[in-house]
């Protein structure tokens, strides 16, 4: 199993996410490296929540290394199955625009258990198998998820 982080500048929403989640807030011209993330199952299917796709879904995405950074997740086949079961149970839930605005933009710690954004659902799925125990998924941007996974030595 892998996790893919979208690194291409992309559309305006990608730019805005990368700009808002940058490390050096005082430097207005800096950008965070990633604007989106997806779990990638061993069968090649991508899973996440996407505003462009209307919410939570599995999707076939071309594994283009010019657009994505891919990282292997240290996970057993049994745990990948548990992650997949969680993901399948979330299919069809809407994208959480309010959490993006109120938890990410204004940092008001808002979440909705019936809606998800990308890094939130990826983190929540991995928590089902013991990763990221000390994290609150709705507070993680794609960049913060990357840092948390590295810190926990999941990648």
BELVENFEN-V645519 format. One record per pair of residues at least 6 apart in sequence whose C-alpha atoms are under 7 Angstrom apart, sorted by sequence separation. I is the first residue (numbers start at 1). J is the second residue. If there is no record, write none. Layout:
I;J
I;J
//
This chain:
9;15
24;30
40;46
49;55
50;56
102;108
103;109
127;133
149;155
39;46
40;47
49;56
102;109
103;110
22;30
38;46
39;47
48;56
49;57
102;110
22;31
23;32
38;47
39;48
48;57
22;32
38;48
47;57
48;58
19;30
21;32
47;58
99;110
19;31
46;58
47;59
99;111
18;31
19;32
45;58
46;59
124;137
18;32
45;59
46;60
123;137
18;33
45;60
46;61
18;34
18;35
120;137
17;35
120;138
96;115
95;115
96;116
120;140
132;152
14;35
93;114
94;115
95;116
96;117
119;140
93;115
94;116
95;117
119;141
119;142
7;33
119;145
7;34
111;138
6;34
7;35
5;34
6;35
6;36
109;139
5;36
6;37
5;37
4;37
5;38
4;38
56;90
57;91
3;38
4;39
56;91
57;92
103;138
104;139
3;39
4;40
56;92
103;139
2;39
3;40
55;92
56;93
2;40
55;93
56;94
87;125
1;40
2;41
55;94
56;95
86;125
1;41
54;94
55;95
1;42
54;95
83;125
83;126
51;95
50;95
83;128
49;95
79;129
8;67
7;67
6;67
7;68
6;68
7;69
5;68
6;69
4;68
5;69
4;69
5;70
4;70
3;70
4;71
49;116
50;117
2;70
3;71
49;117
50;118
2;71
3;72
49;118
2;72
3;73
48;118
1;72
2;73
1;73
49;121
48;121
1;75
48;122
1;80
38;118
74;154
37;118
73;154
74;155
36;118
37;119
73;155
39;122
72;155
38;122
71;155
37;142
36;142
35;142
34;142
34;143
33;143
32;143
21;141
//
